[in-house]
Amino acid sequence: MIERTAKRIAVCCAKNNVIHQEQEEVCAYGMELLIATLCSTAAILGAGLILHRFWYTIFLLIPFYHIRIYAGGIHAETYAKCILSFTVGFLTILLGTEYLIQAGFQDGLMLYSLMSFLVICLVSPVEDHSRPLSVDEQARYKKKARVSALGYESMIQVIYCIWKPMEALYAASAVSAVALVLILGIVKNKKIGYHPAHICR
């Protein structure tokens, strides 16, 4: 459904001279990613609203999105699997973070976030065969992933050290989630091999 919708939008853009005809395929692919991201985000925010944890969800999503866009990591093979795995994974992190806080593991969450930051700096970007990168992109993304991760991790650690707000703990879990996605991406690449492709469905 996402592919069909994206294709229709791309065709409409080409017919109305918004894009050139030869850009139609690239536009359709970009629209697929945008629609899938919007669906995933809406599902997560909706779940956060229902669970009365909307603001904690925001503090999880923003660092995760901003760092992962450059760091890469594992990707699902279909958009349906992507949306489902993303939603389930984020709810697990959200509720898992709450459980660890209630169990008095706040300092452990901050320490794990710091360790995760080091993982991001060491291994990013992690490619998936549906998201290949050129040599120039790899160098650029590595730098951006490190800078964004450093910015968030520094801010999180300083804010928690001074004021200890709950929101900082959820943001720390977001950094840890990025590191987990990277590790899963490495494991996947080693297990099935890395085969660059435009997108795998």
C-alpha positions in Angstrom: 0.0 0.0 0.0 2.8 2.4 0.9 4.6 1.7 -2.4 1.4 2.3 -4.4 0.6 5.5 -2.7 4.2 6.8 -3.1 4.1 5.8 -6.8 0.9 7.7 -7.3 2.3 10.8 -5.7 5.4 10.6 -7.8 3.4 10.2 -11.0 1.2 13.2 -10.0 4.3 15.3 -9.4 5.7 14.4 -12.8 2.5 15.1 -14.6 2.3 18.5 -12.9 5.9 19.3 -13.7 6.9 19.4 -10.1 9.7 17.0 -10.9 11.3 15.7 -14.2 10.1 12.4 -15.6 13.5 10.8 -15.0 13.2 11.7 -11.3 10.0 9.8 -10.8 11.5 6.6 -9.4 13.8 8.5 -7.0 10.8 10.6 -5.9 8.7 7.5 -5.3 11.4 5.9 -3.2 11.7 9.1 -1.1 8.0 9.2 -0.6 7.9 5.6 0.5 10.5 6.4 3.2 8.6 9.5 4.2 5.2 7.7 4.5 6.7 4.8 6.4 8.4 7.1 8.8 5.2 9.1 9.3 3.2 5.9 9.9 5.8 4.6 12.5 6.0 8.0 14.3 2.2 8.3 14.4 1.9 4.8 15.8 4.5 5.5 18.5 3.0 8.9 19.5 -0.5 7.4 19.5 0.7 4.6 21.8 2.5 7.1 24.1 -0.7 9.2 24.3 -2.9 6.2 25.1 -0.4 5.1 27.8 -0.2 8.7 29.2 3.5 8.9 28.5 3.4 11.2 25.5 6.2 13.5 26.6 8.5 10.7 27.6 7.8 9.3 24.1 8.9 12.6 22.6 12.2 12.5 24.6 12.8 9.0 23.2 12.0 9.8 19.6 13.9 13.0 19.0 17.4 11.8 19.9 16.8 8.4 18.3 15.7 9.9 15.0 18.4 12.6 14.9 21.3 10.2 15.7 20.1 7.2 13.7 19.6 9.1 10.5 23.4 9.2 10.3 24.4 6.2 12.3 22.3 3.7 10.3 21.7 0.2 11.6 19.3 -2.6 11.0 16.4 -2.2 8.7 13.3 -4.4 8.1 12.9 -6.0 4.7 9.3 -4.6 4.2 7.6 -1.4 5.3 5.0 -3.4 7.2 7.7 -5.2 9.2 9.5 -1.9 9.7 6.4 -0.2 11.2 5.6 -3.2 13.3 9.1 -3.8 14.6 9.7 -0.1 15.2 6.4 0.3 17.2 7.0 -2.9 19.3 10.6 -2.0 19.9 9.9 1.5 21.0 7.1 0.5 23.3 9.5 -2.1 24.8 12.1 0.6 25.4 9.6 3.0 26.8 8.1 0.6 29.3 11.4 -1.0 30.0 12.9 2.4 30.9 10.0 3.1 33.2 10.5 -0.3 34.9 14.2 0.3 35.4 13.6 3.7 36.9 11.1 2.3 39.3 13.6 -0.4 40.2 16.1 2.4 41.1 18.4 1.8 38.1 18.7 5.4 37.1 22.5 5.6 37.4 22.8 2.4 35.5 20.7 3.8 32.6 23.1 6.8 32.4 26.2 4.6 32.5 24.7 2.4 29.8 23.9 5.5 27.7 27.6 6.6 28.0 28.8 3.2 26.9 26.3 3.3 24.0 27.7 6.6 22.9 31.1 5.0 22.6 29.6 2.2 20.5 28.0 4.7 18.2 31.4 6.6 17.8 33.2 3.3 17.0 31.0 1.5 14.6 28.7 4.1 12.9 27.6 4.2 10.2 26.3 0.7 9.9 25.0 0.0 6.4 22.1 -2.2 5.5 21.7 -3.7 2.0 18.6 -1.6 1.6 20.5 1.6 2.6 23.9 1.5 0.8 26.4 4.4 1.2 29.2 5.6 -1.0 32.7 6.1 0.4 32.1 9.9 0.7 28.7 9.3 2.4 30.3 6.9 4.9 32.9 9.5 6.0 30.3 12.3 6.1 27.8 10.2 8.0 30.4 9.0 10.5 31.3 12.5 11.4 27.6 13.6 11.7 26.7 10.6 13.8 29.5 11.3 16.2 28.7 15.0 16.4 25.0 14.4 17.0 25.6 11.6 19.5 28.1 13.8 21.4 25.7 16.7 21.5 22.9 14.7 22.9 25.0 12.6 25.3 26.7 15.6 26.7 23.5 17.5 27.2 21.8 14.4 28.8 24.6 13.7 31.2 25.0 17.4 32.3 21.2 17.9 32.7 20.8 14.7 34.7 23.9 15.5 36.9 22.5 18.9 37.8 18.7 18.4 37.9 18.0 14.7 37.5 14.8 15.0 35.5 13.0 11.9 34.4 13.1 13.1 30.8 16.9 12.8 30.7 16.6 9.1 31.5 14.3 8.5 28.5 16.6 10.5 26.3 19.5 8.3 27.6 17.6 5.2 26.6 17.2 6.7 23.1 21.0 6.8 22.8 21.2 3.2 24.0 18.5 2.2 21.5 20.6 3.6 18.6 23.6 1.5 19.8 21.4 -1.6 19.9 20.1 -1.0 16.4 23.7 -0.7 15.2 24.8 -3.9 16.8 21.7 -5.7 15.4 22.7 -4.3 12.0 26.2 -5.7 12.3 24.9 -9.1 13.3 22.4 -9.1 10.4 25.1 -8.2 7.9 27.4 -10.9 9.2 24.6 -13.5 9.2 23.1 -12.9 5.8 25.9 -11.0 4.1 26.0 -7.5 2.8 24.6 -7.1 -0.7 24.1 -3.5 -1.7 20.7 -2.8 -3.4 18.4 0.1 -3.9 15.8 -1.4 -1.6 14.9 -4.9 -0.6 11.2 -5.7 -0.3 
